[in-house]
Amino acid sequence: MTLWNGELPFYPQPRHAAGFCVPLLIVILVFLALAASFLFILPGIRGHSRWFWLVRILLSLFIGAEIVAVHFSAEWFVGSVSTNTSYKAFSAARVSAQVGLHVGLEGINITLTGTPVQQLNETIDYNEKFSWRLGENYAEEYTEALEKGLPDPVLYLAEKFTPRSPCGLYHHYRLAGYYASATLWVAFSLWLLSNVLLSMPVPLYGGLALLTTGAFALFAVFAFTSISSAPFCLFHLGSATLTTHYGAAFWVTLATGILCLLLGGVVVILHYMRPSALRIFLDQSIKEREGQTRWESPLILSNPLHQQPDVPDLEMTTNL
């Protein structure tokens, strides 16, 4: 078997790493634009309520952005290992590389980065995505990866998640991703509803909507953790074994769910314990108006041309 341009005939040109996740980038830019728009109008808010609205709006935007962004994140279940492993099929060449596995709700990302990046006259920097979301066929994507001639570590990890793999990881993670994604979209709808209700004179229903938002966010976390009971295959890459753990998207979603429960619980408790304080807290303009009314003196207008009628003097005497 001869080389062609420094490569085996199965791999006519070097591969390049995949770019940033476009849907995730769009979500981040949309919510950053909303936050920037609010910051532009922030100087127009008078008094101490300016800082109240700053915290309230930015906190609400963070919750909404997190609920949407984690759908497209591959950081739910992650793992990485440094190893010396074979590089391509039909070749005895070995490379020293960092191999990473990133599992999300819609599929997996497998990374392979050489240490150093330049080895075997090639740039070893791969980021390959395999999806199982609706409308996508994971088995076909794996077949295309075989035809492209991806490196052995990438194909090895991708094969573990195929539908016919004896590990059974495909069915567990696909179902967990579907349920988690569905509950997160419900949480996003309830988040929108809670913002509308908290802006109206019905804080109790806004607090209940916020409580339900946190509950559905936690349901998504519990749906994804349900795969923990499934037996997990060992990933042997060369002389090392890749181990996995929950990633940033998992922990941020858990924290967001708890935060929504706490905020919603505070609103509901204040509604029953201190309804007037809750009304003033949610509408700082009421407090500002009350402060102005307390310190302003009444304004009396008089017309000098208007003649006041003379009031006759009355004198009363009593004879005993």
PyMOL commands that set and color helices and strands:
alter all, ss='L'
color gray80, all
select helices_A, chain A and resi 22-44+49-69+138-148+152-160+169-198+203-229+248-273+275-282+284-295
alter helices_A, ss='H'
color red, helices_A
select strands_A, chain A and resi 77-86+94-103+107-119+122-131+235-237+240-242+244-246
alter strands_A, ss='S'
color yellow, strands_A
deselect
rebuild
show_as cartoon
